[in-house]
Amino acid sequence: MANQAPTLPLLTPYKMGKFDLSHRVVLAPLTRQRSYGYVPQPHAILYYSQRASKGGLLITEATGVSDTAQGYPDTPGIWTKEQVEAWKPIVNAVHAKGGVFFCQIWHVGRVSNTGFQPDGQAPISSTDKSLTPEKGSNGIDVMQFTPPRRLRTDEIPQIVNDFRLAARNAMEAGFDGVEIHGAHGYLIDQFLKDQVNDRTDQYGGSLEKRCRFALDIVEAVVNEIGADKVGIRLSPFADYMESGDSNPMELGLYLVNSLNKYGILYCHMIEPRMKTLGEKIECPHSLVPMRKAFNGTFIAAGGFDRKDGNNAVVEGRADLIAFGRWFLANPDLPKRFELNAPLNKYIRDTFYVSDPVLGYTDYPFLDSTA
């Protein structure tokens, strides 16, 4: 057909390292709090496979690297044999549909309390500064944070090793790679940001020293599983969980230039307009300088819709676009973008409930027989 509509930029193929992606619509990592006892559940098989497509990239919800990494109810981990085994059928289901599946590995640091910690100990962080209590993800409960314990310098290699082992476990579970969670005020971000990190050892003070922990983790993970299987998520401009920085552009540029030395597969950055959770702001800043400086694949996330995502690809602002809430509510999001079909509205009230179906696998497909 000579008059066939041109392919949407978001739906053009892209070669990400050794992975042949058929489109540029990525499932963003989304905490769903349905992994009872920190173990992925069978209902996640359907959830992820619903959102999988041939040559589509999916990133898991944030997954704890150790028993000190947790700070929310029922988030999955990947530090035990049981957890690794539980991930396997989920990964297999995504692969059966031709999807590419990365596991996002995280440590919450001080975004926790003694109730989530082994033996009721204090959460660990770069600092001993406490977080102020805040409304929980459901907007009702108040999240209580225990004052953290500042990690000793000699303890830091053990945390780095936890990330390395989590990456090894992700490979054992069958994942195609891992995304290191260095964003949103969690442990790595607590080292990166000068409003949190008040250390005086080699992991605090100057920009280089604040970035050392993140880069130690990148190096360990790259050495364990290979740079071609490693991505990282960063949010230099964000101020989640009281983790802001006085010079986010300098921080972002230093990080991507440092990451180039390791040759990692991708860098996944949060748009500056997403300064706090879930609200877009008008913002003069842009990720373009980081995008230009980084040698690998660049993924942008934060407040994108179909039009804005297409524009970002056309203008070269990103190679791939991660969609969170819209992908959560539209399991066939790439198909809907292709047809410019109406989107299901997302239901915020069920983002974090523990129901295995409601607000999880019950969002309808365009073709309800799917």
SVG drawing of the C-alpha trace seen along z (x, -y; Angstrom):
<svg xmlns="http://www.w3.org/2000/svg" viewBox="-13 -27 52 50">
<polyline fill="none" stroke="black" stroke-width="0.4" points="0.0,0.0 1.6,-3.2 -0.4,-5.4 0.5,-3.4 1.1,-5.6 4.8,-6.0 5.9,-4.0 5.6,-5.8 9.1,-6.7 8.3,-4.8 7.6,-1.7 10.8,-1.7 13.3,1.1 16.4,0.4 19.6,2.4 20.5,2.2 23.9,4.0 23.2,7.6 19.4,7.2 17.2,6.6 14.3,4.5 11.3,4.3 10.1,1.0 11.2,-1.6 8.4,-1.4 9.9,-0.1 8.0,1.2 9.4,-1.0 10.3,0.6 7.1,0.4 6.8,1.4 3.6,3.3 3.9,4.9 2.4,8.2 5.4,10.5 4.3,12.0 7.1,12.5 9.6,10.9 9.1,13.8 7.8,13.3 4.4,15.0 2.8,17.0 0.4,14.1 3.5,12.1 3.8,14.6 0.6,13.3 1.3,9.6 4.7,9.5 3.8,11.8 0.7,9.6 3.1,6.7 5.7,8.6 6.0,8.4 8.4,9.7 11.5,7.5 10.1,5.4 12.2,4.4 10.7,5.0 12.3,4.0 11.1,5.6 9.9,3.9 12.7,2.9 14.1,6.1 16.1,6.3 19.7,7.4 19.8,8.5 17.8,8.8 18.8,5.3 17.6,3.9 13.9,3.9 11.7,0.9 8.2,1.7 5.8,4.6 5.9,7.5 8.5,6.2 10.5,9.0 14.1,10.0 16.7,12.0 19.1,12.9 17.8,16.4 17.5,19.6 13.7,19.6 13.5,16.1 15.7,17.1 13.5,20.2 10.3,18.1 11.6,15.6 12.3,18.4 8.8,19.1 8.2,15.3 11.3,14.8 10.3,17.9 6.9,16.5 8.4,13.1 10.9,15.0 8.2,17.2 6.6,14.0 10.0,12.8 10.5,10.2 13.8,8.9 13.7,8.9 16.0,7.0 15.9,7.2 16.1,4.0 18.3,4.5 18.0,2.1 18.8,1.3 16.5,-1.2 19.0,-2.4 17.4,-4.7 13.9,-4.5 13.1,-1.8 12.5,-1.0 13.4,1.6 10.3,3.7 11.8,4.4 15.3,5.1 16.9,8.4 16.8,8.7 15.1,5.3 18.3,3.4 18.6,-0.2 18.5,-0.7 21.9,-1.5 22.8,-4.6 25.6,-7.0 24.4,-9.1 22.8,-8.9 20.4,-11.7 16.8,-10.6 13.9,-11.0 10.8,-12.8 7.7,-10.6 5.6,-10.8 2.3,-9.6 2.6,-6.1 2.1,-5.0 -1.7,-4.7 -1.9,-8.3 -3.3,-7.3 -0.8,-5.4 2.2,-7.3 5.5,-5.7 7.7,-5.7 11.4,-5.8 13.9,-4.7 17.0,-6.8 19.6,-5.1 23.0,-3.8 25.9,-5.3 27.8,-2.5 31.5,-2.2 34.0,-2.5 35.0,1.1 31.4,2.3 30.8,0.8 32.5,3.6 30.0,6.0 27.1,4.0 28.8,3.8 29.2,7.5 25.4,7.9 24.7,6.1 27.2,8.4 25.6,11.5 22.1,10.2 23.3,9.7 24.7,13.3 21.4,14.5 19.5,12.6 21.5,14.5 20.7,17.8 17.0,16.9 17.4,16.4 17.2,12.6 18.8,10.9 20.5,8.4 20.2,6.1 19.4,2.5 21.2,1.0 18.7,-1.3 20.7,-4.4 17.7,-6.8 14.9,-8.2 16.5,-8.6 17.4,-5.0 20.8,-3.8 23.0,-4.6 21.3,-8.0 21.9,-8.6 25.6,-8.5 25.4,-10.5 23.5,-13.5 25.2,-16.2 22.0,-17.0 22.2,-13.6 25.8,-12.4 27.7,-14.1 30.6,-11.5 34.2,-12.5 35.8,-9.3 36.5,-8.3 32.8,-7.9 31.8,-11.5 32.7,-15.1 33.8,-15.8 31.7,-14.9 34.1,-12.1 34.0,-10.6 30.2,-10.8 30.0,-8.8 32.5,-6.2 29.9,-3.8 27.8,-3.8 30.8,-3.2 32.1,-0.5 28.8,1.3 28.8,0.8 32.4,2.2 31.5,5.2 28.4,6.0 30.2,5.6 33.0,7.9 30.4,10.5 28.0,10.6 29.5,8.5 29.0,4.8 26.7,5.8 24.1,6.9 24.2,3.9 22.1,0.8 21.7,-1.8 18.8,-4.1 19.7,-7.6 17.7,-10.7 20.2,-13.5 17.5,-16.2 15.0,-14.5 14.5,-15.2 12.7,-12.0 13.0,-11.0 14.9,-14.3 17.7,-13.4 18.4,-16.5 21.7,-17.8 23.0,-21.3 24.4,-20.8 22.4,-18.0 23.7,-18.8 27.3,-18.4 26.4,-15.2 24.7,-13.7 27.5,-14.6 30.2,-13.3 28.3,-10.0 27.7,-9.3 31.3,-10.2 32.4,-7.8 30.0,-5.1 31.5,-5.3 34.7,-3.8 32.8,-0.6 31.0,-0.4 27.7,0.5 24.7,1.2 22.4,-1.6 21.7,-4.6 18.1,-5.1 17.4,-8.7 14.5,-10.4 13.4,-13.6 14.1,-16.8 10.4,-17.7 9.7,-14.8 11.3,-16.3 9.0,-14.6 6.8,-11.5 4.2,-11.6 4.0,-15.3 5.3,-17.1 6.8,-20.5 7.8,-23.1 11.6,-22.9 14.4,-24.6 16.7,-21.6 17.1,-18.8 18.8,-15.4 20.2,-16.2 23.8,-17.0 23.9,-13.6 22.4,-11.9 25.1,-13.4 27.9,-12.5 26.8,-8.8 28.1,-6.3 25.5,-3.5 21.8,-3.3 19.9,-6.2 16.5,-5.5 14.4,-8.4 11.4,-8.2 9.1,-10.5 5.8,-11.9 5.8,-10.7 2.8,-10.1 2.6,-8.9 3.2,-12.3 6.0,-13.4 7.7,-10.0 7.6,-10.1 9.1,-13.6 11.9,-12.6 12.9,-9.8 12.7,-12.0 14.7,-14.8 17.3,-12.4 16.6,-13.1 16.5,-9.4 16.8,-6.0 14.1,-4.4 11.2,-5.7 10.1,-4.0 6.4,-4.2 5.1,-3.4 1.5,-4.2 0.3,-4.0 2.0,-0.6 0.6,0.6 -2.9,-0.2 -2.5,0.9 -0.8,4.2 -0.9,3.8 0.5,0.3 2.7,0.6 -0.3,1.9 -2.5,-1.0 0.2,-3.5 0.4,-1.9 -3.4,-2.3 -3.6,-5.6 -6.3,-3.8 -7.7,-5.2 -5.9,-4.2 -7.3,-2.7 -7.1,-5.1 -4.8,-4.0 -6.3,-3.5 -3.9,-4.9 -5.8,-3.3 -4.8,0.2 -1.2,-0.5 0.1,1.0 -2.7,3.2 -1.7,6.8 -4.6,8.2 -3.2,10.7 -5.7,9.6 -7.3,6.3 -5.5,3.4 -2.8,5.8 -3.8,8.3 -7.4,7.2 -6.7,4.1 -8.4,4.9 -6.6,5.4 -8.0,3.7 -9.0,7.1 -10.5,8.5 -10.0,12.0 -6.2,11.6"/>
</svg>
